[in-house]
Amino acid sequence: MTWSKYAAILLTCCMTVVASGCSEQPEVKAEQVERQGMMKWITTDKAAYHPGEKVKFTLQLNPSESEAKVFVQYRHLGQKIGQQTVKISGTEAEWEWTPPKDDFRGYMAEVFVKTKDKVMDHLNIAVDVSSDWAKFPRYGYLADFPKLSESQMTRVIDRLNRYHINGIQFYDWQYKHHDPIKTAHGTPAAEWPDIANRPTSYDTVKGYIDLAHRHNMKAMNYNLIFGAYEDAEKDGVKKEWALYKDQALTIQDSHPLPDSWASDIMLYDPSNPEWQNYLIAKEKEVFKHLPFDGWHVDQLGERGTLWNAAGESVELPHGYLSFLKAAKKQLDVSYVMNAVNQYGQVFMALAPLDFFYTEVWSDFPEYGDLKRVIDQNNGFSSNKRNTVLAAYVNYELSNAPGIFNAPGVLLANAVIFASGGAHLELGENMLSKEYFPHKNLTLTPKLEEQLTNYYDFLTAYQNILRDELQPSDLTVVSTGGPALTADAAQGKIWSFAKKKDSSDIVHFINFADANTMNWNDTEGKQVEPKELQELSISFSRDRKVSSILFASPDYYNGSPVQLEFTQQDNQVSLKLPKLKYWDLIMVNYENASG
């Protein structure tokens, strides 16, 4: 080997392995570290990164011993890919890391505080390197747009950034559904009322978009595909484009709203080319004046039999597909469309959409139904498009002020994330109803921390959660403790498996103490599951297992743990260290290819 090649390798070692020197430090095992509260919080500067982009970390510490040091391990799944020692300045540490150049990868940064060479504290944060948000969408929302200061908006976006939210739905920001941005002589108005007669500030909408872009978040402009105000005719909308509830054309279909609001929503035929051209032209005006990245298109679900002005019956899903294709041709931006209770989703699969989006209602009431929706969407696209679910937890509880019920929130997210989906829930607050500004319920600090771990987990392990996984025939049985079941069932542990390349990924969701199997936990009465320890399980495989990785958002801040196991006569036996809400194991095999 020439000296120049050796020097290059040496330099790479110094840059990648450790900032303060080239010697490889012993690997720290997160499961052996108990939190001491020396670190307050950690964040990254962006929600996602393009390949080759530097990640900037900021860590805030509580006052501690002067000899404290920060040590960081970087992981992709179970593999350690780098480490770094970081200098502390007062109670803050800032540093940079350049991930590998691979696109569409999730990483975990394990951050440890050492004093006198003893590891005293541990926090994690995930990193997503993806050039396109549509690959691993983590969707949030904004719903309040009065005149706000930059610091007020920054606090909201910084919070969403910590959850790695890489796309934001701007809900009900518009002036009128058929005329979204209010203008005068080609210039946007400074302010306008939304449909609930709440004030919307142009500067706030624009300011939020700009802040989102600084964090590599997409900004999505919300609007219905077929809605207009009652006074729409004076703005050029024609009755010949309307949808009717009767063939005699006497009752136009509409969506009634409270009397104090600006208007009911009158419905128009999405397959009508003139309506398409009208609304798409109005949307072009939006994108002319506001730098949105795309259009979040909404619908209202099953409407029964409808007719157009020619007295012909209308198939709405066909109209949705026709409209979306026309919109993409005339306005080439990102598109996401809501399939209310999966209505029309099979046609959405043929449309130019970034990913699937389903608003889940009573047709899919139980935990197992959430996975069924995601599996169905995966089938529509041969696992090429991911799914985001709008699923409102603690619906009835939120009729009065209170707090979210943590077990209901965490069990719903465990099922959605384990099934390969993401959950539209986080914005200025957290969603409990379909009207996003509704915010009677608040999050406790503990639940905020738990959700942070869940979103770190969703991001760090995205390649074994939602990266074109296939079904696996691996079946796990319990050899002690609560029974495992292949279907979500009360009083049992739900276990199902998927396959990524040559590895099996097995999920365990704890319903042993559940008092309801309805995912929405509408009255907030779902109970916290008792922690199970040393859960003995086994499975049969005719391949030699090389390693088994354990990970959970409920333990060790999501860090991976290598498990001991035995394999005899194709029977593999092991123990899950702990199970609260959700664990997974990744089973790797010898001589694996893929």
C-alpha positions in Angstrom: 0.0 0.0 0.0 1.4 3.4 -0.9 1.8 6.1 1.7 -0.7 8.3 0.0 -3.4 5.6 0.2 -2.5 4.9 3.8 -2.7 8.6 4.7 -6.1 8.8 3.0 -7.4 5.9 5.1 -5.9 7.4 8.2 -7.5 10.8 7.5 -10.9 9.1 6.9 -10.5 7.3 10.3 -9.9 10.6 12.0 -12.9 12.4 10.4 -15.3 9.5 10.8 -14.5 7.7 13.9 -13.6 10.3 16.6 -13.1 14.0 16.5 -10.5 14.1 19.3 -8.2 11.4 17.9 -8.1 8.2 15.8 -8.1 5.6 18.5 -11.4 3.6 18.4 -13.1 3.9 21.8 -14.9 0.9 23.3 -18.5 0.7 22.3 -21.0 1.9 24.9 -24.0 -0.3 25.4 -27.1 1.9 26.0 -28.9 -0.8 28.0 -26.1 -0.5 30.7 -26.6 3.2 31.2 -29.2 4.6 33.6 -30.4 8.2 33.0 -29.1 10.7 35.5 -30.8 13.8 34.1 -27.6 15.5 33.1 -28.9 16.3 29.6 -32.0 18.4 29.1 -32.7 18.1 25.4 -31.1 17.5 22.0 -32.1 18.6 18.6 -30.9 18.7 15.0 -31.2 21.7 12.7 -33.4 20.0 10.1 -36.2 17.3 10.0 -34.5 15.5 7.1 -31.2 15.8 5.1 -30.2 15.4 1.5 -27.3 13.0 0.9 -24.0 14.7 1.6 -25.6 17.4 3.8 -24.1 18.0 7.3 -26.2 17.4 10.4 -25.9 20.1 13.1 -26.6 18.9 16.6 -27.3 21.1 19.7 -27.3 19.6 23.1 -28.4 21.4 26.3 -27.1 20.1 29.6 -27.9 20.8 33.2 -25.0 22.2 35.2 -22.7 19.3 36.0 -19.1 18.5 36.9 -16.5 20.5 35.0 -14.8 17.2 33.8 -18.0 16.0 32.0 -17.5 15.0 28.4 -19.9 14.2 25.6 -19.4 11.0 23.5 -21.5 10.2 20.5 -22.1 6.8 18.7 -23.7 6.8 15.3 -25.7 3.8 14.2 -27.6 2.4 11.2 -29.9 -0.2 12.7 -27.7 -2.3 14.8 -24.4 -1.4 13.2 -22.1 1.2 14.7 -20.8 3.4 11.8 -18.9 6.1 13.6 -18.2 7.9 16.9 -17.2 11.3 18.1 -16.1 13.1 21.2 -17.7 16.6 21.5 -16.5 19.6 23.5 -18.9 21.2 26.0 -19.1 25.0 26.3 -20.8 25.9 29.5 -24.0 23.9 29.5 -24.2 23.5 25.7 -22.5 21.4 23.1 -22.8 21.9 19.4 -21.3 19.7 16.7 -21.6 18.5 13.1 -21.7 15.0 11.5 -21.8 14.1 7.8 -23.7 10.8 7.4 -22.8 8.3 4.7 -23.9 9.4 1.2 -26.6 6.6 0.9 -30.0 8.0 0.1 -33.1 7.0 2.0 -31.5 5.9 5.2 -32.4 6.3 8.9 -29.7 6.7 11.6 -29.5 7.0 15.3 -27.1 9.2 17.2 -26.5 7.9 20.7 -25.3 10.7 23.0 -23.6 9.9 26.3 -22.2 12.0 29.1 -19.0 10.8 30.8 -17.5 12.0 34.0 -14.2 10.6 35.1 -14.5 8.0 32.3 -17.8 6.7 33.7 -20.9 6.9 31.5 -23.5 8.8 33.5 -26.3 9.7 31.1 -27.8 8.9 27.7 -30.1 10.5 25.1 -30.8 9.6 21.5 -31.9 11.5 18.4 -32.6 10.1 14.9 -31.4 11.4 11.5 -33.2 10.9 8.2 -31.2 11.2 5.0 -33.7 11.3 2.2 -33.8 13.3 -1.0 -37.6 13.0 -1.3 -40.0 13.4 1.6 -42.5 11.0 -0.1 -40.3 8.0 0.6 -40.7 8.3 4.4 -43.4 10.9 5.0 -43.9 12.1 8.6 -46.8 14.5 8.3 -47.8 17.3 10.6 -50.2 20.2 10.4 -50.7 23.9 11.2 -54.2 25.3 11.8 -53.8 28.8 13.3 -52.7 31.8 11.1 -53.4 35.0 12.9 -50.7 37.7 13.0 -47.8 36.0 14.8 -44.3 37.1 15.6 -41.4 35.2 14.2 -40.5 33.9 17.6 -44.0 32.5 18.0 -43.8 30.7 14.7 -40.3 29.5 15.4 -41.3 27.8 18.6 -44.0 25.8 16.7 -41.7 24.8 13.8 -38.8 23.9 16.2 -41.1 21.5 18.1 -42.3 19.8 14.9 -38.6 19.6 13.7 -37.7 17.7 16.9 -40.3 15.1 15.9 -38.7 15.0 12.4 -41.9 16.1 10.8 -40.9 16.5 7.1 -44.2 17.8 5.7 -46.8 20.2 7.0 -50.5 20.4 6.0 -51.6 24.0 6.2 -55.2 23.4 7.2 -58.0 25.9 6.5 -55.6 28.8 5.8 -57.6 29.8 2.7 -60.0 32.7 2.1 -62.7 30.7 0.2 -62.5 27.1 -1.0 -63.2 28.2 -4.6 -61.0 31.3 -4.2 -58.2 30.4 -1.8 -56.1 33.5 -1.7 -57.7 36.9 -1.4 -56.1 39.4 -3.7 -56.7 43.0 -4.9 -55.3 44.1 -8.3 -53.0 41.0 -8.3 -51.6 41.6 -4.8 -52.4 39.4 -1.8 -54.4 41.0 0.9 -52.7 41.4 4.3 -55.5 39.5 6.0 -58.7 37.6 5.3 -61.3 35.5 7.3 -61.2 31.8 6.9 -64.4 29.7 6.7 -64.8 29.9 10.5 -64.4 33.6 10.3 -61.0 33.4 12.1 -58.4 35.9 10.9 -55.7 34.6 8.5 -52.5 36.7 8.1 -50.7 36.4 4.7 -47.4 37.2 6.6 -48.0 34.3 9.0 -48.7 31.8 6.2 -45.7 33.0 4.3 -43.6 33.0 7.4 -44.5 29.5 8.3 -43.7 28.2 4.8 -40.3 29.9 4.9 -39.5 28.4 8.3 -40.6 25.0 7.2 -38.3 25.2 4.2 -35.3 26.1 6.4 -35.9 22.7 8.1 -36.3 20.7 4.9 -40.0 20.4 5.5 -42.6 20.4 2.7 -45.4 22.9 3.0 -48.7 21.6 1.6 -51.7 23.8 0.7 -55.0 22.3 1.9 -58.1 22.6 -0.2 -61.2 20.5 -1.1 -61.3 19.0 -4.6 -65.0 20.0 -5.2 -66.0 22.7 -2.7 -67.3 26.3 -3.1 -69.1 28.9 -1.0 -72.8 29.6 -1.4 -71.9 32.9 -3.1 -69.5 31.3 -5.6 -71.6 32.2 -8.7 -70.6 35.8 -8.3 -67.0 34.7 -8.5 -67.5 32.8 -11.8 -68.6 29.4 -10.6 -71.4 27.9 -12.7 -74.4 25.9 -11.5 -73.9 23.6 -14.5 -70.8 22.2 -12.7 -72.8 21.3 -9.5 -73.4 17.9 -7.9 -77.1 17.1 -7.1 -78.6 14.7 -4.7 -81.6 14.0 -6.9 -82.0 13.4 -10.7 -84.5 16.2 -10.9 -81.6 18.6 -9.9 -83.5 20.3 -7.2 -81.1 19.8 -4.3 -77.4 20.6 -4.7 -75.2 18.4 -2.5 -73.6 20.4 0.3 -71.6 20.1 3.5 -73.5 22.0 6.3 -71.4 24.1 8.7 -72.3 26.1 11.8 -74.5 29.2 11.3 -71.7 31.5 12.6 -69.3 30.3 9.9 -68.9 32.1 6.6 -70.8 29.5 4.5 -71.9 26.0 4.0 -69.8 24.2 1.4 -71.5 23.5 -1.9 -70.2 20.6 -3.9 -69.3 20.5 -7.6 -68.5 17.7 -10.0 -64.7 16.9 -9.9 -64.9 15.2 -13.3 -66.3 18.4 -15.0 -63.5 19.8 -17.1 -64.7 23.4 -16.7 -64.8 23.0 -12.9 -61.3 21.5 -13.0 -59.9 24.4 -15.1 -61.6 26.9 -12.8 -60.2 25.5 -9.5 -56.8 24.6 -10.9 -56.5 28.2 -12.2 -57.3 29.5 -8.7 -54.7 27.2 -7.2 -52.1 28.5 -9.7 -52.7 31.9 -8.2 -52.0 30.4 -4.7 -48.6 29.1 -5.9 -47.8 32.4 -7.6 -48.1 34.3 -4.4 -47.1 31.6 -1.8 -44.2 29.1 -2.1 -46.1 26.0 -1.2 -44.6 22.7 -2.3 -47.9 21.0 -3.1 -51.6 20.6 -2.7 -53.2 18.5 0.0 -56.5 17.6 -1.7 -59.5 16.8 0.5 -62.8 15.0 -0.1 -65.8 14.1 2.1 -66.1 10.4 1.8 -69.1 8.4 0.5 -71.8 10.8 -0.6 -74.4 8.3 -1.9 -75.9 8.5 -5.4 -75.2 11.9 -7.1 -76.0 13.5 -10.4 -74.5 16.1 -12.6 -76.4 19.0 -14.3 -77.1 16.7 -17.3 -79.0 14.3 -15.1 -76.2 11.7 -15.3 -75.1 9.7 -12.3 -71.6 10.6 -11.1 -68.9 8.2 -9.9 -66.8 10.4 -7.6 -63.7 8.3 -7.5 -63.5 8.4 -11.3 -63.8 12.2 -11.0 -61.1 12.4 -8.4 -58.7 10.5 -10.6 -59.6 12.7 -13.6 -59.2 15.9 -11.6 -55.8 14.9 -10.1 -54.4 14.0 -13.5 -55.5 17.3 -15.0 -54.1 19.2 -12.0 -50.7 17.5 -12.2 -50.6 18.3 -15.9 -51.4 22.0 -15.4 -49.7 22.5 -12.0 -46.7 20.2 -11.5 -46.4 20.2 -7.7 -46.6 17.5 -5.1 -50.1 16.0 -4.4 -51.5 14.2 -1.5 -55.2 13.3 -1.3 -57.4 12.1 1.6 -59.3 8.9 1.1 -61.9 9.1 3.8 -62.4 5.6 5.2 -60.5 4.4 2.1 -63.2 5.8 -0.2 -61.8 5.9 -3.7 -58.3 4.7 -2.6 -58.0 2.1 -5.3 -58.3 5.0 -7.8 -55.8 7.1 -5.8 -53.3 4.4 -6.5 -53.5 5.4 -10.2 -53.2 9.1 -9.5 -49.9 11.2 -9.3 -49.8 11.3 -5.5 -46.7 11.3 -3.3 -48.1 8.8 -0.8 -51.4 7.3 0.5 -53.4 9.3 3.1 -56.4 7.8 4.8 -58.7 9.5 7.3 -59.8 6.6 9.5 -63.4 6.5 10.8 -65.9 3.9 12.1 -65.5 1.5 9.1 -62.1 0.6 10.7 -62.7 0.8 14.5 -60.1 -1.6 15.9 -56.4 -1.7 16.3 -56.1 -4.5 13.7 -58.0 -2.4 11.2 -55.3 0.2 11.2 -52.8 -2.4 10.0 -55.5 -3.6 7.5 -55.7 -0.1 6.0 -51.9 0.2 5.7 -51.6 -3.3 4.2 -54.4 -2.6 1.7 -52.6 0.6 0.6 -49.3 -1.3 0.3 -51.1 -3.8 -2.0 -52.4 -1.1 -4.2 -48.9 0.1 -4.9 -46.8 -3.1 -4.6 -45.3 -1.6 -1.5 -43.9 1.4 -3.4 -45.9 4.1 -1.6 -46.1 4.6 2.1 -49.2 5.6 4.1 -50.1 8.4 6.5 -53.2 7.9 8.7 -55.3 10.7 10.1 -56.7 8.9 13.1 -58.2 11.0 15.9 -57.5 9.6 19.4 -59.6 10.6 22.5 -62.4 12.0 20.3 -65.2 12.3 23.0 -62.8 13.0 25.8 -61.8 16.2 23.9 -65.3 17.7 24.2 -64.1 19.3 27.4 -60.7 20.6 28.5 -58.3 18.0 29.7 -55.2 16.0 28.9 -54.6 13.2 26.3 -54.7 9.7 27.7 -51.2 8.4 27.1 -51.9 4.7 26.8 -54.5 5.4 24.0 -52.0 7.6 22.1 -49.1 5.3 22.4 -50.9 2.1 21.6 -52.4 3.7 18.4 -48.9 4.9 17.4 -47.4 1.6 18.2 -49.8 -0.2 15.8 -49.5 2.5 13.0 -45.7 2.6 13.2 -45.2 -1.1 13.4 -47.5 -1.6 10.5 -45.4 0.7 8.4 -47.5 3.9 8.5 -47.1 7.3 10.0 -49.7 9.3 12.0 -51.0 12.8 11.2 -51.4 14.1 14.7 -48.8 16.8 15.6 -49.2 20.5 15.0 -49.5 23.5 17.3 -51.1 20.9 19.6 -52.2 17.3 18.9 -55.3 16.2 17.0 -58.3 14.8 18.6 -60.9 15.8 16.0 -61.3 16.3 12.3 -61.5 20.1 12.8 -57.8 20.8 13.3 -58.0 24.1 15.3 -59.9 22.2 18.1 -57.5 21.9 21.0 -59.2 21.1 24.3 -56.7 18.4 25.2 -53.1 19.0 26.0 -50.0 16.8 26.2 -48.3 16.2 29.5 -44.5 16.6 29.6 -44.1 12.9 30.0 -46.2 12.1 27.0 -44.2 14.7 25.0 -41.0 12.8 25.9 -42.6 9.4 25.0 -43.8 10.7 21.7 -40.3 12.1 21.0 -38.9 8.6 21.5 -41.6 7.1 19.2 -40.8 9.6 16.4 -37.1 9.0 16.8 -37.8 5.3 16.6 -39.9 5.7 13.5 -37.1 7.7 11.8 -34.1 5.8 12.9 -35.6 2.4 12.0 -37.5 3.5 8.9 -35.6 1.0 6.7 -37.0 -1.9 8.6 -40.4 -0.3 9.3 -41.5 1.2 6.0 -38.9 0.6 3.3 -40.8 -1.7 0.8 -41.0 -4.6 3.3 -42.7 -7.9 2.3 -44.8 -10.3 4.3 -42.9 -13.0 6.3 -44.1 -16.5 7.2 -42.2 -16.4 10.5 -44.5 -17.2 13.4 -43.4 -16.6 17.0 -44.9 -18.4 20.0 -44.7 -17.7 23.7 -43.1 -20.3 26.0 -44.2 -18.5 29.1 -46.4 -15.5 30.0 -49.3 -14.0 28.0 -50.2 -15.8 24.8 -49.0 -14.4 21.4 -51.6 -14.1 18.7 -51.4 -13.4 15.0 -54.4 -11.1 15.2 -54.9 -8.1 17.5 -56.8 -9.5 20.5 -57.7 -8.2 23.9 -55.7 -9.9 26.7 -52.9 -11.1 24.4 -49.7 -9.9 22.8 -50.1 -9.2 19.1 -47.2 -10.5 17.0 -46.7 -10.2 13.3 -43.6 -10.5 11.0 -42.3 -8.8 7.9 -39.3 -9.3 5.8 -36.6 -6.8 4.6 -34.0 -8.3 2.3 -32.9 -11.5 4.1 -33.9 -10.4 7.6 -37.2 -11.0 9.4 -38.6 -8.2 11.5 -41.1 -9.3 14.2 -43.3 -6.9 16.1 -44.8 -7.4 19.6 -47.7 -5.1 20.7 -49.0 -5.5 24.2 -52.7 -5.8 24.6 -52.5 -8.0 27.7 -54.1 -5.4 29.9 -56.2 -3.5 27.3 -59.7 -2.7 28.3 -60.8 -1.8 24.7 -59.6 -2.8 21.2 -60.9 0.4 19.7 -57.9 2.4 18.6 -59.5 5.8 19.1 -59.9 5.3 22.9 -62.6 7.8 22.5 -63.3 8.5 26.2 -59.7 8.2 27.2 -60.0 5.1 29.3 -57.4 2.8 27.8 -55.2 1.5 30.6 -51.4 1.6 30.8 -50.0 -2.0 30.2 -48.0 -3.6 32.9 -44.4 -4.1 32.0 -43.5 -7.7 31.1 -40.0 -8.9 31.7 -37.9 -11.8 30.4 -40.7 -12.9 28.0 -39.7 -16.3 26.6 -40.4 -16.9 23.0 -39.4 -19.2 20.2 -39.8 -19.7 16.4 -38.8 -22.3 13.9 -36.3 -21.6 11.1 -34.3 -23.9 8.8 -31.7 -21.3 8.3 -28.8 -20.6 10.7 -29.5 -17.4 12.7 -26.5 -15.2 13.0 -27.8 -12.5 15.3 -31.0 -11.1 16.8 -31.4 -7.3 17.4 -34.0 -6.0 19.9 -35.3 -2.4 19.8 -38.2 -0.6 21.4 -39.2 3.1 21.7 -40.1 2.3 25.3 -36.6 1.3 26.4 -33.0 2.7 26.2 -34.3 5.7 24.2 -34.7 3.3 21.3 -31.1 2.0 21.1 -30.6 -1.5 19.7 -29.6 -4.4 21.9 -28.1 -7.6 20.7 -30.0 -10.6 22.2 -28.6 -14.0 23.2 -30.4 -17.0 21.7 -30.1 -20.7 21.2 -30.9 -22.6 18.0 -31.4 -26.4 18.1 -33.1 -28.5 15.5 -34.2 -25.4 13.7 -35.9 -24.2 16.9 -34.8 -20.7 18.0 -35.4 -19.7 21.6 -34.8 -16.3 23.3 -36.1 -13.8 25.8 -37.5 -10.3 25.2 -35.8 -8.3 28.0 -38.9 -6.1 28.5 -42.2 -5.3 26.9 -44.4 -2.3 27.7 -46.2 -1.1 24.5 -44.2 -2.2 21.5 -41.0 -4.1 20.8 -39.4 -5.4 17.7 -36.7 -7.9 16.9 -34.7 -8.2 13.7 -33.6 -11.7 12.9 -30.5 -12.0 10.7 -29.2 -15.1 9.1 -25.8 -16.5 8.1 -24.8 -16.6 4.5 -27.6 -14.1 3.8 -27.7 -12.2 0.6 -29.8 -9.2 -0.4 
